[in-house]
Amino acid sequence: MPYKEFEETKLYYSISEVADMFKVNASLIRFWEKEFDVIKPARNKKGNRMFTIEDVENFKLIFHLVKERGFTLDGAKAKLKGDNLKLKGDINLYDSLTKVRSFLVELKETL
């Protein structure tokens, strides 16, 4: 049986790594940390924020609501207090449809 490569996951991500994941400034990450209660990063001895995988998933939800769907911060807070499983399903559907669209556009350009 051949060796399967697995995606390396870290326990903690720095603020710059999280900002790079979403292609935003670190200041936006700090701002959302203050605004949304679901994000509670741990801090190391130097005081640097260390974000868990759960924090990154919450950032993904917030990013989707605010940047992709155009919610206000108050609207995003209200939506996060609702059914998170449905919201995660909506985001997965959105990601899948975006991939299909990019594939179809690429296919159209090759024809």
C-alpha positions in Angstrom: 0.0 0.0 0.0 1.6 3.3 -1.0 2.3 6.0 1.5 -0.4 8.7 1.5 0.6 12.3 2.1 -1.5 14.0 4.7 -2.1 17.7 5.1 -0.2 19.0 8.0 -2.3 20.8 10.5 -1.0 22.9 13.3 -2.5 23.4 16.7 -2.0 27.1 16.7 -1.7 29.7 14.0 -0.2 33.2 14.4 -2.1 36.3 13.4 -0.1 36.8 10.3 -0.8 33.2 9.2 -4.5 33.7 9.7 -4.4 37.0 7.8 -2.6 35.3 4.9 -5.2 32.6 4.8 -8.0 35.1 4.2 -5.8 37.7 2.3 -6.7 40.5 4.8 -4.7 42.7 7.1 -3.8 41.6 10.6 -5.6 44.7 11.9 -8.9 43.3 10.5 -8.3 40.0 12.4 -7.7 42.0 15.6 -10.8 44.0 15.0 -13.0 40.9 14.5 -11.5 39.4 17.6 -12.8 42.3 19.6 -16.2 42.4 17.9 -17.1 38.7 17.9 -17.3 36.6 21.1 -16.7 33.3 19.3 -13.0 34.2 18.7 -10.9 33.7 21.8 -7.3 33.2 20.8 -4.8 31.9 23.4 -1.7 34.0 24.1 1.9 32.9 24.5 4.3 34.2 27.1 5.2 37.1 24.8 1.5 38.0 24.5 1.2 37.0 20.8 -2.2 35.7 19.7 -2.3 32.0 18.9 -5.4 31.0 17.0 -6.8 27.4 17.1 -8.3 25.6 14.3 -11.7 26.4 15.8 -10.9 30.1 15.7 -9.9 29.8 12.1 -13.2 28.1 11.3 -15.0 30.9 13.1 -13.1 33.4 11.0 -14.1 31.5 7.9 -17.8 31.9 8.9 -17.4 35.6 9.7 -15.4 36.2 6.5 -18.1 34.5 4.4 -20.9 36.5 6.1 -19.3 39.9 6.0 -17.1 39.9 2.9 -18.8 37.4 0.6 -22.5 37.9 1.5 -22.4 41.5 2.5 -23.7 41.2 6.1 -23.2 44.0 8.5 -21.3 43.2 11.7 -24.5 43.2 13.7 -26.2 41.0 11.1 -23.2 38.6 11.2 -23.3 38.4 15.0 -27.0 37.6 14.9 -26.5 35.0 12.2 -23.7 33.3 14.2 -26.0 33.0 17.3 -28.4 31.0 15.2 -27.9 27.5 13.7 -24.1 27.2 12.9 -24.5 23.8 11.3 -26.8 25.2 8.6 -24.4 28.1 8.2 -21.5 25.8 7.7 -23.5 23.8 5.2 -24.3 27.0 3.3 -20.6 27.9 3.2 -19.6 24.4 1.9 -22.3 24.7 -0.8 -21.0 28.2 -1.7 -17.4 26.9 -1.9 -18.5 24.0 -4.1 -20.5 26.2 -6.5 -17.6 28.6 -6.7 -15.3 25.8 -7.7 -17.8 24.5 -10.3 -18.2 28.0 -11.7 -14.4 28.5 -12.0 -14.1 25.1 -13.7 -16.9 26.0 -16.2 -15.3 29.4 -17.0 -11.9 27.7 -17.6 -13.6 25.1 -19.8 -15.4 27.9 -21.8 -12.1 29.7 -22.3 -10.4 26.6 -23.7 -13.2 26.0 -26.2 
